[in-house]
Amino acid sequence: MQRGLVAEIDHSCLLHNLSIVKTLAGSSRIIAVVKANAYGHGAVEVSKSLAQNAVDMLAVAYCSEAAQLRESGIKVPILSLFDPDPEEVLRHNVTPVLSNLKQALHLNKVASKANRKIIAHVKVDTGMGRTGFQMEDYKDMLSVFALSHIEVEAVMSHFSEADLADKDYAYYQVGQLVTLKRRLSQEGIYVRLWHISNSAAIISMPEVRLDAVRPGLMLYGCSPFDKNNQCDHISPKTPQNQLRPVMSVGTNILQIRRVKAGRYISYGRTFKTKRDSLIAVLPVGYADGINRLFSNNLEVLVLGRRVPLIGRVCMDTTMIDISDLEGVTEGSEVVILGSQGKENITALELASRINTIPYEILTTFGSHARKVSHLS
Ligand SMILES: *Cc1c(COP(=O)(O)O)cnc(C)c1O
């Protein structure tokens, strides 16, 4: 018996979502974000599918992730969002994102020694407050353009809250970028590509596609918007509502037990059976990525019906109440994320139960589950 979750990764859904991105992106280039093991979906497999279907560039967070893609034979340009390590950039042919002058000078020095010219993107902090040149570092930014062994192919920024219905701050950030573009052009500096849009902006701010877009979440079939967080641009007819979840996650029942009314289930006696019950034990716990905050706070699918998780999630096991179902056996399939029969559980539903975001649900499940990829 193997413990844990199994994640099915449906590459035909991935390609369907890519086609929606392409529709929304128009003529802008596509930089597909595959950081964090492609949001838990398997970076190598996902990147291969995307590369075969004409994305212009892949983006990872760190050079070690780029190295893994190169070692598996992926040839498309790779942007390293947070890690411009010169040795690794040269070794793996990565496009670094430069966030300050120190990084740029170091890169230039190493490139010059190696007698190589490195193509880089320059990151500007227009209001995200994470990495990037700040607007007041304008002089530093200018010096980067003058470096002999670095060619700046793009200037980029990142949104702090493009996923809100209120777009004021997002447009303030766009304004900062536009101001910078104007200032640079006054100095005679023209940069080929400008990009800022993540999934939320691709979906809800079509006019800021600029020269390239950087979709992550939507490629994996989730929208950053839900019913409680809507935007004027999003009507049921817009393609974002047709995104198809790429990952589904499940397990199989370990054991079924008959338990009399009035018995406690799991640590801390947080659940007491109200009737003679049929309880199934699942071979998954918080060590397998089932967050402990799901204790008494989750529904899973068995035989196409929703059943509740009861009691506390343990390290290696979790209990569900299947009293209302007939025909469940040990080994029966349990869906935690995805659909079964007419029922469907989304990453957004799971995220809202434990006050987080679908990104964390996907990356957590993805990093724990055994993955099975298919083209359905
Ligand atoms: C993660 C990331 C993205 C993708 O964001 P999504 O919301 O998943 O579309 C784009 N750009 C940068 C810099 C990122 O870190």
The ligand as an ORCA input file, in Angstrom:
! r2SCAN-3c Opt
* xyz 0 1
  C       4.052     33.943    -10.735
  C       4.258     35.083    -11.615
  C       3.439     35.286    -12.743
  C       2.211     34.450    -13.046
  O       1.146     34.876    -12.223
  P      -0.314     34.199    -12.323
  O      -1.125     34.991    -11.387
  O      -0.151     32.791    -11.905
  O      -0.737     34.321    -13.748
  C       3.782     36.311    -13.613
  N       4.850     37.117    -13.361
  C       5.629     36.964    -12.271
  C       6.770     37.896    -12.045
  C       5.351     35.974    -11.356
  O       6.116     35.845    -10.263
*
